[in-house]
Amino acid sequence: MRPLIALLLTLAAFVPNLARASETVVGDRPAVSISRFSLAAGAGYEWVSAAGDEPAPTPLHEWVVGIYGAYNLFSVPEGPGRTSLIGSIAYPVDSKLVRSQIGIRISIFTGK
């Protein structure tokens, strides 16, 4: 049930940009273009804590290395509204569990 609610909330945030999508084909770039894709490698230090009655997982903190990618679906020329399809795969060094994710990100602020 929780994944369904998360999906519905994501789609609700995504819908306002669909109306603007026809107006903004992202400038002169075609819908399928390598110039819309970005790939990054990263490292970070993550920590977790228990919530409610749930036990805290172990280890509580560790280094994580990963590869992160994004594909810009469309953006609004003025201000926030960039919508990207994202994905990543990360490897926590201590727990040795591979984490993968895919999702949609909508920017709500740009520093212009």
N, C-alpha and C positions, 0 to 999 in steps of 0.2 A: 504494500500500500504506500509506503514512504517513497519508493522510486517513482510511482505514478504521480504522486503529489509534486515531487521535484521536477518531473518532466512537464507537468501542466504549468507550473510556475515559470519554468524556463521558456516555454512556448508563449505564455502570456507576455513576457518581457520582449520576446522576439517579434510578435505580431505588429507593433507600431512601425517597425522598420520595413516590413514588407510593403506597406503602402508607398514608401519612399524609394523602394528598390527599383521600380520602373523608371524613376526620374534620374537615378544615379547609377549608371552602369560602371561606376568608379572611373570617371574621367575617360581617358582614351584606351584603357586596358580592357581586353575582351574578358568574357566571363570565365574562360579557362585559360589561365596564363601562369607561367612560372613566376612572374613578377609579383603575384599575389601571395606566394608561399614564403614562409620563413622557418628556419630551423636553428635551434640553439642547443648547446650543451651547458649543463649547470651543475653546481654542487651547493648543498645547503645543510644546515644543522636543524633537525626537526625534533620536537618534543611533544609528548601527549600527556593527557591527564584523564582521570576517571570522570564520568558524568553520571550523576544520580547514583543508582545502586550498582552500576556496571563496574567490574574490576578494572584497574589500570593495566593495560597491556605491557609486556616487557619486550625489549628495553624501553625505558621511559624517554630516552633521547639518544639520537645517533646521527651520524653523517649520512647523507643521501646524495648519490650522483645520478644524473639522468639526461635524457634527450627529450627536447620539447619542440613541438611543431605547431604552426598555425597557418591557416589559409583564409585570407580576407575574402569573405563572401560579398559584402558591399559596404560602402561607407557613405555617410552624409558629408557633403563638402564643407559645411559650416558647423563646427562644434562637435560634440560627442555623437555617437551613433554607429561607430565602426562595429561591425558584427563579424566575428571570426569563428571558424570551425577549428577546434584545438584538439591536440592529443599529446600524450606523453607516456614515457616508460621510465621508471625510476627504480634504482637498486639501493635499498638501505644496507649499509655496509655491515652492521652488527646482526640484524635479524635475518638477513639474507632472503627476504621475501621480495619478489618483483611486483611492483605496483604499476598498473596501466590505467589510463583514463582517456576518455574522449568526451567532448562536450562543445557547447557554444558559449562564447564570451561576447558580451556587449559592453562597449566602453561607455561609462557614464560621465566621465570628465576627461578633458584634454587640457594640457597646460598652456594653451594659447592665450 
